[in-house]
Amino acid sequence: MKIYSLTVCHKVFPIELREKIAFKSEEATAFLSELKDKHSIDEALLVSTCNRTELFIGTDNVHKGLSSLEEVLQIWERERNFKLPICPPPNIVDHHKSVERLLRVTAGLESQIIGESEIQGQVRNAMNHSSDAGVNGPVILKLWEKALRCGKRVRSETPLGDGALSVAYGALEVAKKIFGELSNVRVTVVGAGEVSELVLQNLQGQSTKSLKILNRSLERAEHLAKTHGAGLGGLDELPQALIDSDLLIISTGASEPVISKEMVLKALSKRKGGGLLLVDLGLPRDVDPAVDKIGDVFLYNLDDLARLVEENLKTRRDAIPEAEEIVHHEAKQFANWLDSRRLDPAIRSLRGALENAGLYELQQMKRNLSTEEYERMEKLVRKVINRLLHRSTQELRESSDQLEKNFLARLESLFHIDAESEE
């Protein structure tokens, strides 16, 4: 069996086209079921995110694999009302490129933000749709397992996923460097716009000592506070927040700073010690730059975080060759496993021949044995056969890529022993 794939991703196609091909969860299962019924595809995986829709199928027939994907693409164009700008499409590829493609995708090498980790969860969830549709065969399942293993190795063995690559996430990374874990940190988010919402999304799953949102309009911030389990207050509470908080992340959209040097100095005189971290995500800036010169206060603005992001991006780019080595290794392991499957008919014939011969001879002795003796002898025969075959089949599998096809055919036919004719 070989793997073939169809890819529509951010590197070639704009978001206006990608969003037309994106599949919701229930749509993915329905599509895979239809793929099985109408195209007789028994093994398939569909990975669909905001940046990509990728379909991987397994089939024994090259023509069937490629033609099925071409037909799927035509159906998508017709049913979802779009036309790919490139013809013929370069996004339908053969076995080796398809195998490496899924491994690279899961490793984060093909992500819009290189090294992002969300794709691994999305690939993991994709198998649920395959299972529900009944197209989770052994080959696509093995490739999926290899892809997840590859992604895990890349993240643990290389710096490809290290560091913050958004200012919102970067704000929390800075906080962790200063405070360690956030479980004892009192956090205040000032503002309720898109940037603040992104900060709160990045805080999901983080345990903080307290979390509060301050905004000029309480009505606008109410939904965010409810969604993220945060307290709520107006900007008039900002002086008190400077006293009570360890970390303030500010993005208000105001034309003038909402936090002055005097406000911070006054708050410090009332604080009970401990550092104060101010992350200013506003443009124009929300915190007076002079605050940066105050002791015990750490101030980061957009430029600071941008430099942090760029440094992390360079680290990730430098890790690409190391990550690609892991991809090549895992792809080779999958190829070896796939090659070893060619041996299964021959090994079954070998095992069957030995069992038939041994059990035939044992059958001739049955009249001279008690039931208990016969069962004990039968177990012994099977145990001897297993011991004889273990080493030989292991070596055959390890050298499967070096074996000629005619050798496998001869091995399969060689042991078609007819015990009765032997007798």
N, C-alpha and C positions, 0 to 999 in steps of 0.2 A: 504493500500500500504506500502511496505517496501523498504528500500534503500540497495543496494549492491554495492561493489566497488572493483576495480582492481587497484593495486598500483605498480609502478616501480619507486623506488627513490634511492637517493644517499646513504642511510644507508645500502643498501644491494647490489646494482648493480653499477659497475664502469662506468665511463663517456663514455667509448667506447661502452657500451651497451645502456646507456640512450640516447645518441645522435641519435641512430637508431630509437628510439621510439618517439622522439620529434616531435610535430606537428606544422607546420606553421599555420598561421591564416586561410588561405583558405583550407588547408588540414583538419583542425579541423571541419569546417562546413560540408565539404564533407563527412567526416567519420561519423558524427552524423546523417546526412541525410540517409546514407546507413544503419546505425544501426536501424533507424526507419523503413526503407523499408524492410530490410531483417530479422530483429529480432522482429519486431512489438514492439519496445521500444518507448514509447511516452514521457518519461521523462528521461533526461540524462544531465550530466555536465562533460565536459572534461577540466581538468586543466593540461596544458603542459608547462613546463619551462625547463631550462638547468639542473635542479636538480631532476625533477620528471615528470612523466606522470601518472595522476590519473583519472580514469573513474568512475563516480557515476551514477547508473541507478535506476529507480523506477519501481517496478512491484508488482502485487498482488500475484504472484506465486513464491514460494521459489525456486523450481526446475528450473523454467524458468530463474530466475535472475542469479543463480550461473552457470547454463549451458551456458547461453549467454556470460557471462564474460570469461568462459573457452574457448569458441569457438573464441571470439575476440582475446584472447591471442595467440591461435594457428594460427590465420590469421596473426597477427603481426609478429610472428616468421617466418612464411612462406614468407610473402610479403617483410619483411624488413631484412631478411637474418640474423637471430640470433637465439640462443637457450639459454633459461634461464638455469642457472647452477643448479637450485634447482627443484626437482620434487618429489612429487607434489608441485606446487608453494604455498607458505604460504601467498601470497599477494592478494588473493581473500577472502574477509571477509563479514560477515553477517551484518544485519541491525544496531544493536547498535554500533558495532565497526566502521561501515561506517559513521554513523552520527557523532560520536566523531572524526573520522579521519578528515573529512572536517573542523570541527571547530578547531581542533588542527593545521591543515595545515594553515588555514587563520590567526590564532593567532600567527604564527611564531614559534610554539613549535616543529615543525618537520623540520625546515629549517636547512641548512648546517651551516649557521651562525645564531644561535638561536636569535629570536626576530626581524629578518630583516623585514622591512616593505614592500618591493617590492611585496611580495607574495599576499598582500591584493589587490593591483591593478590588479595582474594577475588573481586572482579569480573573481574579479569584471568583467574583460573583458571576462572571460569564458562564462558568461551568454549571451553575444552577439552572440556567436557561437550557443548556444542552441536555442536562439530565431530565428536566421536565418534558422536553420534546423528544426524548429517546434517541438522541444522536451523540451520546457520550461513549462511543466505542473505545476499545483498548488503545488504539494508536493515538487518537486525538487526546485521550485522557493522559497518556504517557507524556505527550508533548506539553500539555498544560502543566503537568507536575514539574517537568524540566524547566518550563518558563518561570514558574514560581520559585523554584530552587535557584535559578539563575538570578532573578531579581533580588532574592534574599542575600545571595553571595556578593553581588555587586554592592549592595548597601552596607554589608558588614565588613567586606574586605577592601573596599576602595572609598575614597572621599567623594564619590560622584553625587551622593545625596546630602553631603554636609552643608551646613550653613543656611542662612536665611536668604530667600530670593524675592521677598516682597517687603515693603516698608512696614506693613502691619505685623507680619511674622517677625521681621527684624526687630521691632520694638520689644517683643517678648523675649527674643534671644538676648538682647542687651540686658533686659531685666534679670534673666537667669544667670548671666555672667556676674551681675552685681550682687544679687540676693541669693543665688543658688536656686533651689526649688521655690515655687510660688505659693506653697501651702501656707506660709506665714506672712504673706505679703498682702497688704490692703491696697486694692486697686480702684482707681477712679478714672472713668472714661468721660472726657469733657467734649460734648458735641454728639450729634445723633445722625450725621450724614453717612455717606457710603463708606468713607475711610473708617469711621468709628464702627460701623457694622462689620467691616472686614476684621477689625481688631477683635471684636466680640466673637466672631466666628472662630478665629484662631485661639481664643481663650477657651472654647468648648473642650471639655475633657480635662482642662487644667483645674487643679484644686487651688483656690485662693482663700485667704482668710476672710476677705470681704470684697464685694464688687458693687460699685455704684455708678450710675450714669447721671451726669449733670448736663442740662440743656436749657436754652432760652425758652423753647416751647416744650412744656411737659407733655402735651398731646402727641407731638411728633416722637418723643422718646419713650412713650408709654409702651408701645408694642415691643420695642427692643428690650426694655427692662423686663417685660413679662416673658418674652421668648428665652432670654438668657438668665433668668432668675436673679436679676440685679435690683438693687435699690434705686430710687429715683429722686432727683432734686433739681432745682433751678440754678442758674449761674450765680445767683446771690449767695449760694452756699460754697462758692469756690474758696474764699479765705479759710473757711473751716476745713475744707477738704485738704488744703495744703498742710494743715496741722494733723489731721487724722490719717492721711494716706502715706503709703511708702512709694507708690508709683502712680503718676498721673500721665495719661496719654491724651493729648489735646489736639482736636481738629474741629474748629468751630466755623470757619469761613468768614470770620470777622476781618475787617480792614485794618484794625489796630490790635496790638497785643492785649490779651485778656488777663495775662499774668505779668505783673510788673516786678521790678527788683525790690521795691518797697514792700509789696505784698509778701514776697518770699522771706525777706528779712524779718518781717513782723511775725510770720508763721514760725520761723525757726526759733524765735525767742520763746515760743509757747510749746514747741515740740519736746517730747521726752527722749530725744536722742535718736540715733539711727539715721542712715543716709536717706536722702530724698531724690528720687529719679523722676525727671520731667522729660517726656518724649513728645516733641513738638512736631506734629504731622501737618500743621497748617501752612497754607501758602496763600496770602502773606502769613508770616510767622505769628503764632499765638502767644509766644513767650518772649519777653524782652531779652535780647542776646546778652545783656549785661549780667543776667542771672548766672551765666556760665562761670563768672569769676567769684561766685560765692562758695566758700568752703562747705563741705558736706552736702553739696547739691551737684547732681550729675544732670547735664542738659544735652540732649541729642536732638538734632533737627533733621530735615529731609536730606540735606547734603551728607550729613554724617552717616545716615542709614544707607544712602545710595552708594557711598564708598564701601560700606560693609557688604552690601549686596554684590557689588562689582568684584570685590575680593573673593567672595564665595563663589561667584560665577567662574572666575579664573581658576579657582581650585577644582571646580567640577570639570571644566574643560580639560585641565591637565590630567584628570583621572580617566578620560575617555579611552586611551589605549589600553590601560589596565582592565577596564570594564569589558572592552571588546575581546580581550584574551579569554576572560571568563565565558563570554558568549560563545566563542569558537570552541572552547573545551566542552561546554554543555551540549552544543550542537553535535559535536563529534560523538559524545556519549549516547545521544539519542540515535544517531546514525548507526552506531554499533548495535544498539538494542534492536533497531529495526532490521538490520541485517541478520541478527541472530534468529529472528522469527522465521527466516527461510528454512532453518534447520528443524522446525517443529514437526513437519510431516515425517522427515527421515528419523528423527529421534523417537517419535511415536511408533514407527514401524520397527525400529530396533528393539524398543522396550517390549512391544507386543510379541515380536518373534521369540525373544528370550522367555517371556512369561508363558507363551503357548507351549514352547518346547519343554520347559521345566514342569509345568502343570500337567502336560500330557504324560510325561514319564511317571509323575507322581500318581496320576489317575490309574496307571497300570498296576500300581502297588496297593490300591485302595482296599482290595478284598482281603489283604493280609494285615490291615491296620485298623485299630479301633478309631472311633470318631475323634476322640481326643488326640490320638497320635497323628491322625491325618491333618487335623487343624494345626497342630504344632509344626508338622513338616511343611505345610503350605506357607505358614508365616516365615519359616526358615528359607524356603525357596525365594520368596519375594524379597527377603532381607538380603540374600546373596546377590540377587539381580540388581537391587538398588545400589549395593556397594560396588558392584562391577561397573555400573553405568555412571555413577556420580562423577568420577574423575574424567572419564572419556567424554561425557556430554559437556562438562565444564570446559574442557580444552577445545572441543568443537565450537562452542559458542564464542570463546575468546578469539578464535582464529577464523570466525565465520566470514569476515570480509576478504580473506585470502583464498577461500574455497571456490572452486569452479562449480558452475551449476550442474554440469554432467556428473560431477562427483556426488553431489547430493542426490541426484536421481538414481545413481548406481547404489548408493548407500541405502536408499529407501527400498529398492527392489531386491537387493542382495539378501535381506533377511526375511523375505516372504516365505518362511519355512512352512511346509505342509507336513505336519507331524505324522499323519496317517500314511502318506506316501513314503515317508522315511521308514516307517515301521514295515 
